[in-house]
Amino acid sequence: MRVVVTTVACGGQQMSATGVSRQVETKAPVRRILMTHEFAKVAARRYTRSFKRMDSLVMELQRECLGPGVSVADLLRKALVVARKLGVRDLQSWIENELNGYDATIKVPPYRITSGELKAWDAYRGTWIPYIVRDPKSAELISKCEMRQSASELEDFARETVGGRAGIVVPFSPYQLQILNPDDGYTPSRHLGRTAIVGIIDTIRNTILQWTLKLEEDGIVGEGMTFTPTEKATAAQAHYTINYNAPVGTSQIQQGSPGASQTVSTVDLTALREVLAELKGRIAEVKLCAQDADQLQADVQGIETQLAAPQQNHVVIRELMASITNILERCAGSILAAGILHKLTGM
């Protein structure tokens, strides 16, 4: 009688037609299937972790800062989402000003103050001609421009002036023109090249990049569009702020902590006394409303009190100087106020 042996596909024990069982080896294809399945699970875990890292809003924003293909306005919008979700209020305020533009009541950061070339429109010839101001200090002061436009407007300006073939005309206000008192038929204004505008845009982009790098250093990257409670708590304790007075080329992001202290630079007291003497002697020439005039007098007296003290408090002096600066900045067109302002901000 012929014996027929049938094999069970899964391996292990085999049963012959005679009813006798015997042990056989598991076939190689089964082992390969099991190994492939385990490899797939490991690969899936690695891919999931990699995907989560790539899906981080902070890391995505960091990558986009490195490429020129993403506009600064888009970077600011994404940075606003991060700042709002983390509750970083100082950054929110800065981002919103950059997105919407700085109104007349807000002090623009130093990187948005630039100098333009003085030119006048010659109505008789229909062309621009150089506008000469013989006093170099006055020329420097009136050539300064505060760029209050939104970031998207600045990007439009930069695109319109590709290659530096064109410029941006920044006109003087009617009050400033009255102070300048130009000859009939000539209207002075300030002209900016593309380099000045691109410099502002690059500073905004670099500031966002530096902030994302600092967030990553602090372990704040998020997952998708969300952040963990631990990340939010870390951000709240870090107190990220924009350091407007940082030297060019250094980080604009400043981090503090509840127990940290910051060094306040000392003031050149001799130079400050000279500026105060000039301001007091010519304060009547600065056209101020009654409220600003009273506040200016109080600030000057406060600084004089500090100067007369055995040990000066430079923090208080800085705060009073900032108050005087804010008042003088509202005196649009006053060359005297601009001159004193220039000296104060240089201290």
C-alpha positions as CSV (number, residue, x, y, z in Angstrom):
1,M,0.0,0.0,0.0
2,R,1.3,3.5,-0.9
3,V,1.7,6.0,2.0
4,V,0.9,9.6,1.1
5,V,2.4,12.3,3.4
6,T,0.6,15.7,3.5
7,T,2.4,18.7,5.0
8,V,0.7,21.4,7.1
9,A,1.7,24.8,5.7
10,C,2.5,26.4,9.0
11,G,5.3,23.9,9.9
12,G,5.8,22.4,13.3
13,Q,4.3,18.9,13.6
14,Q,3.2,17.0,10.4
15,M,0.7,14.3,10.3
16,S,1.0,11.4,7.8
17,A,-1.9,9.6,6.3
18,T,-1.0,6.6,8.5
19,G,-1.7,8.8,11.6
20,V,2.0,8.9,12.7
21,S,3.1,12.4,13.6
22,R,6.7,13.6,13.2
23,Q,8.6,16.9,13.9
24,V,9.8,18.9,10.9
25,E,11.6,22.2,10.6
26,T,9.8,25.4,10.0
27,K,10.2,26.5,6.4
28,A,12.4,29.5,5.6
29,P,9.7,31.5,3.9
30,V,7.8,31.7,7.2
31,R,10.9,33.0,9.0
32,R,11.3,35.6,6.3
33,I,7.7,36.7,6.7
34,L,8.1,37.1,10.5
35,M,11.4,39.0,10.1
36,T,9.8,41.3,7.5
37,H,6.9,42.0,9.9
38,E,9.2,42.9,12.8
39,F,11.2,45.2,10.5
40,A,8.1,46.9,9.3
41,K,7.1,47.7,12.9
42,V,10.5,49.1,13.7
43,A,10.5,51.2,10.6
44,A,7.0,52.5,11.3
45,R,8.0,53.6,14.8
46,R,11.1,55.4,13.4
47,Y,9.0,57.0,10.7
48,T,6.4,58.2,13.3
49,R,9.1,59.8,15.4
50,S,10.7,61.4,12.4
51,F,7.3,62.6,11.2
52,K,6.6,64.2,14.6
53,R,9.9,66.0,14.5
54,M,9.3,67.2,11.0
55,D,5.8,68.3,11.9
56,S,7.0,70.6,14.7
57,L,5.7,74.1,14.1
58,V,8.9,75.6,15.6
59,M,11.2,73.5,13.4
60,E,9.1,74.2,10.3
61,L,9.4,77.9,11.0
62,Q,13.1,77.6,11.5
63,R,13.6,75.9,8.2
64,E,11.5,78.5,6.4
65,C,13.6,81.3,7.8
66,L,16.6,79.7,6.0
67,G,15.0,79.8,2.6
68,P,14.3,82.9,0.5
69,G,11.2,81.4,-1.0
70,V,9.0,82.2,2.1
71,S,8.0,85.9,2.5
72,V,8.7,87.6,5.8
73,A,5.0,88.4,6.2
74,D,4.3,84.6,6.1
75,L,7.0,84.0,8.6
76,L,5.6,86.6,10.9
77,R,2.1,85.0,10.7
78,K,3.4,81.6,11.6
79,A,5.6,83.2,14.4
80,L,2.4,84.9,15.7
81,V,0.7,81.4,16.0
82,V,3.7,80.1,18.0
83,A,3.9,83.2,20.3
84,R,0.1,83.1,21.0
85,K,0.1,79.4,21.8
86,L,3.1,79.8,24.1
87,G,1.8,83.0,25.6
88,V,4.9,85.1,24.8
89,R,3.3,88.6,24.9
90,D,6.4,90.7,24.1
91,L,6.9,88.7,20.9
92,Q,3.2,89.0,20.1
93,S,3.4,92.8,20.3
94,W,6.5,93.0,18.1
95,I,5.1,90.6,15.5
96,E,1.8,92.4,15.3
97,N,3.5,95.7,14.8
98,E,5.6,94.2,12.0
99,L,2.6,92.7,10.4
100,N,0.4,95.8,10.6
101,G,2.9,98.6,10.6
102,Y,3.9,101.0,13.4
103,D,1.4,103.8,14.0
104,A,2.6,107.3,15.1
105,T,2.1,106.6,18.8
106,I,4.6,103.6,18.8
107,K,8.4,104.0,18.9
108,V,9.9,102.2,15.9
109,P,12.9,99.9,16.7
110,P,16.3,101.2,15.7
111,Y,16.7,98.8,12.7
112,R,13.7,100.6,11.1
113,I,15.5,104.0,11.2
114,T,17.6,104.6,8.2
115,S,19.0,107.6,6.3
116,G,18.0,108.7,2.8
117,E,19.6,110.9,0.2
118,L,18.3,114.4,0.2
119,K,16.8,115.5,-3.2
120,A,14.4,118.1,-4.3
121,W,11.8,118.0,-7.1
122,D,12.5,120.8,-9.6
123,A,9.1,121.8,-10.8
124,Y,10.7,124.0,-13.5
125,R,12.8,121.2,-15.1
126,G,10.6,118.3,-14.1
127,T,13.4,116.3,-12.5
128,W,15.1,115.5,-9.2
129,I,18.1,117.5,-8.2
130,P,20.4,117.2,-5.1
131,Y,19.1,119.2,-2.0
132,I,22.0,120.8,-0.2
133,V,22.0,121.4,3.5
134,R,25.2,123.2,4.5
135,D,25.2,122.2,8.1
136,P,26.3,118.5,8.2
137,K,24.6,117.8,11.5
138,S,21.3,119.3,10.3
139,A,21.6,117.3,7.1
140,E,22.2,114.1,9.0
141,L,19.2,114.7,11.2
142,I,16.7,115.6,8.5
143,S,17.8,112.7,6.2
144,K,16.7,110.1,8.8
145,C,13.6,108.2,8.0
146,E,11.4,106.1,10.3
147,M,10.0,103.2,8.2
148,R,6.6,102.5,9.8
149,Q,5.2,100.4,6.9
150,S,4.2,96.8,7.4
151,A,6.6,94.1,6.5
152,S,4.6,93.2,3.4
153,E,4.8,96.8,2.2
154,L,8.5,96.8,2.6
155,E,8.8,93.6,0.7
156,D,6.8,95.1,-2.1
157,F,9.2,98.1,-2.1
158,A,12.1,95.8,-2.3
159,R,10.6,93.9,-5.3
160,E,9.9,97.2,-7.1
161,T,13.5,98.3,-6.7
162,V,15.3,95.1,-7.8
163,G,18.8,95.8,-8.9
164,G,18.8,99.3,-7.2
165,R,17.5,100.9,-10.4
166,A,14.8,102.7,-8.6
167,G,14.3,104.2,-5.2
168,I,11.7,104.9,-2.6
169,V,10.7,108.5,-2.0
170,V,9.9,109.4,1.6
171,P,8.3,112.9,1.6
172,F,8.5,115.4,4.5
173,S,5.3,116.3,6.4
174,P,3.8,119.7,5.8
175,Y,5.1,120.8,9.2
176,Q,8.6,119.6,8.4
177,L,8.5,121.4,5.0
178,Q,7.5,124.6,6.9
179,I,10.6,124.2,9.1
180,L,12.9,123.5,6.1
181,N,11.4,126.5,4.2
182,P,12.6,125.4,0.7
183,D,12.7,127.8,-2.2
184,D,9.6,128.2,-4.3
185,G,9.3,125.5,-7.0
186,Y,11.5,123.0,-5.1
187,T,10.0,120.2,-2.9
188,P,12.7,118.3,-0.8
189,S,12.3,114.7,0.1
190,R,14.4,111.7,1.1
191,H,15.3,108.9,-1.3
192,L,16.1,105.3,-0.2
193,G,17.8,102.6,-2.2
194,R,16.9,98.9,-2.1
195,T,19.7,98.0,0.2
196,A,18.2,99.9,3.1
197,I,14.8,98.2,2.7
198,V,16.4,94.7,2.3
199,G,18.4,95.3,5.5
200,I,15.1,95.8,7.5
201,I,13.6,92.7,6.0
202,D,16.6,90.6,6.8
203,T,16.7,91.8,10.4
204,I,13.1,90.7,10.8
205,R,13.8,87.3,9.3
206,N,17.0,86.9,11.4
207,T,15.1,87.8,14.6
208,I,12.5,85.1,14.0
209,L,15.2,82.6,13.3
210,Q,17.1,83.4,16.5
211,W,13.9,83.1,18.5
212,T,13.2,79.6,17.0
213,L,16.8,78.5,17.7
214,K,16.4,79.7,21.3
215,L,13.1,77.8,21.7
216,E,14.8,74.7,20.4
217,E,17.6,75.1,22.9
218,D,15.0,75.3,25.6
219,G,13.3,72.1,24.4
220,I,10.3,73.9,23.1
221,V,9.5,72.5,19.6
222,G,5.9,71.4,19.9
223,E,4.1,68.6,18.0
224,G,2.1,69.6,15.1
225,M,0.2,72.8,16.0
226,T,0.2,72.2,19.8
227,F,2.6,72.5,22.7
228,T,2.7,70.5,25.9
229,P,2.0,72.1,29.3
230,T,5.6,71.7,30.1
231,E,6.7,73.6,27.0
232,K,4.3,76.4,27.8
233,A,5.5,76.6,31.4
234,T,9.1,76.8,30.2
235,A,8.3,79.6,27.7
236,A,6.5,81.5,30.5
237,Q,9.5,81.3,32.7
238,A,11.9,82.2,30.0
239,H,10.5,85.7,29.3
240,Y,11.6,86.0,25.7
241,T,11.8,89.6,24.6
242,I,13.2,91.5,21.6
243,N,16.4,93.4,22.5
244,Y,16.2,96.4,20.2
245,N,19.5,97.8,21.4
246,A,21.6,94.7,20.5
247,P,24.6,95.5,18.3
248,V,24.3,94.7,14.6
249,G,25.1,91.1,14.0
250,T,24.2,89.9,17.5
251,S,21.1,88.1,18.7
252,Q,18.0,90.2,19.0
253,I,16.4,87.7,21.4
254,Q,16.9,88.2,25.1
255,Q,15.9,85.7,27.7
256,G,15.4,86.4,31.4
257,S,14.3,84.4,34.3
258,P,12.6,85.2,37.6
259,G,15.9,85.3,39.5
260,A,18.0,86.8,36.8
261,S,19.4,90.3,36.7
262,Q,20.5,92.5,33.8
263,T,23.4,95.0,33.7
264,V,22.3,98.5,32.9
265,S,24.9,100.5,31.0
266,T,26.1,103.7,32.8
267,V,25.4,107.1,31.4
268,D,28.0,109.7,30.5
269,L,26.9,112.2,33.1
270,T,29.1,115.0,31.8
271,A,27.5,114.7,28.3
272,L,24.1,114.4,29.9
273,R,24.6,117.7,31.9
274,E,25.5,119.5,28.7
275,V,22.4,118.2,26.9
276,L,20.1,119.2,29.8
277,A,21.7,122.6,29.8
278,E,21.0,123.0,26.1
279,L,17.4,121.7,26.5
280,K,16.6,124.0,29.5
281,G,18.0,127.0,27.7
282,R,16.0,126.5,24.5
283,I,13.0,124.6,25.8
284,A,10.7,127.5,24.8
285,E,11.7,127.0,21.2
286,V,10.3,123.5,21.2
287,K,6.6,123.7,20.5
288,L,4.9,121.4,23.1
289,C,1.4,121.1,24.4
290,A,0.9,122.1,28.0
291,Q,0.9,118.5,29.3
292,D,4.1,117.5,27.4
293,A,5.8,120.7,28.6
294,D,5.0,120.0,32.2
295,Q,6.1,116.4,31.9
296,L,9.4,117.4,30.2
297,Q,10.1,119.9,33.1
298,A,9.4,117.2,35.6
299,D,11.7,114.7,33.8
300,V,14.5,117.3,33.6
301,Q,14.2,118.1,37.3
302,G,14.2,114.4,38.1
303,I,17.5,113.9,36.3
304,E,19.0,116.9,37.9
305,T,18.0,115.5,41.3
306,Q,19.8,112.2,40.4
307,L,22.9,114.1,39.2
308,A,23.1,116.0,42.5
309,A,22.8,112.8,44.6
310,P,26.0,111.3,46.1
311,Q,25.3,108.1,44.3
312,Q,23.3,108.2,41.0
313,N,20.7,105.6,40.1
314,H,21.4,104.9,36.4
315,V,18.2,102.9,36.0
316,V,16.1,105.9,37.1
317,I,18.2,108.2,34.9
318,R,17.6,105.9,31.9
319,E,13.9,105.8,32.5
320,L,13.7,109.6,32.7
321,M,15.8,110.0,29.5
322,A,13.4,107.6,27.8
323,S,10.5,109.8,28.8
324,I,12.2,112.9,27.4
325,T,13.0,111.0,24.2
326,N,9.3,110.0,23.8
327,I,8.2,113.7,24.2
328,L,10.8,115.0,21.8
329,E,9.9,112.4,19.2
330,R,6.4,113.9,19.0
331,C,7.9,117.2,17.9
332,A,7.8,116.3,14.2
333,G,9.9,118.7,12.1
334,S,11.7,120.5,14.9
335,I,15.4,120.5,14.1
336,L,16.2,121.6,17.7
337,A,14.2,118.7,19.2
338,A,15.8,116.3,16.6
339,G,19.3,117.5,17.6
340,I,18.7,117.0,21.3
341,L,17.1,113.7,20.6
342,H,20.1,112.5,18.5
343,K,22.4,113.3,21.5
344,L,20.2,111.5,24.0
345,T,19.8,108.3,22.0
346,G,23.5,108.2,21.4
347,M,24.3,107.9,25.1
